Amino acid sequence: MFTGIIEALGVVKKVAIAGSNRTFWVESPISHELKVDQSVSHNGVCLTVESIAAGIHSVTAIDETLQKPTWEPCGKEICLTWNVV
């Protein structure tokens, strides 16, 4: 469950396409606090953290997820919300 309170703004630094999936590398002030396999809301979409390095975390969205929200191109800010445990 997410609080709905925006914790930080992140910037998409890189996008990689693998088939119908897209992996996003997001730089944010909370990236270093995240853990691999943690759920984080990115513009309202729950995505699982796959890797963390140098203040950037990566997440992958599958095709069905990509059909729902509007993902902005690299360089755009996205809202990040923590998962409440």
N, C-alpha and C positions, 0 to 999 in steps of 0.2 A: 504494500500500500504506500502511496506517495502522499506527501503533505499538500502538494499543490503550490507550496511556497518556493519561488525561484531562489536557489542557493547561489548560483553563479551564472555568468554568461561565458560560453565557450565559443571558439572560432574553429570552423572546419578548415584544417590545414591541407588535407589531402583526401582524395577519394580514389579507391581502386575498384574496378569492376571485375567480378569473377562469375561468368555466366549471367544469371539474372540477379545475383546478389551484389551489394555494394558495401565495402568496408570504408568507414570514415575515421580519420585521425583527428581528434578534437583536442585543442590546447585550451586549458582553463586553469583558474587558480585552485580548483579542487582536484585536478587530475592526480596529483601526487598523493592524495589521501584515499583514493579509490583502491579497491582490491579486485583482482581478476575474479570473474564470475559474479561480481556485484551488479545488481540491476540499478540503472540510472535512467531517469526520464530525460529524453532529448526532445525538446519542443513537444512534450506530451506523449512521446512514444517511448515505451519501456524497451531498452536495449541492454544487453549484457556486455560488461567490460571484458575484452579479450586480452589486452596487453596494456602496460603502462611503462613509459620511459620518458625521462626529461620533460616532465610537465605536460605530456600528451598521452591520451588514452585512445584505444581503438575499439570500435564496435562495428558489428555487421548487421545490416538490415536485409532481409530476404525480399524477394519480389512482391509478395502479398503485402508486406509492410510498406514497401515503397509506393504502392498504389493508393494508400490511404492519405498520408500527410503530404505536404509540399516541402520537399527538401531543397534548401537553397544551395547555390553553388559555393565552391570554396571561398573562404574569406568572410562569409556572413556569420553573424552571431546567432547562437542558438541558446535557448534557456535550458538549464540543467537543474534537476530536482532529485534529491536523495530518496532512497527507499527507506521507509520507516520499518524497523524490525522490532 
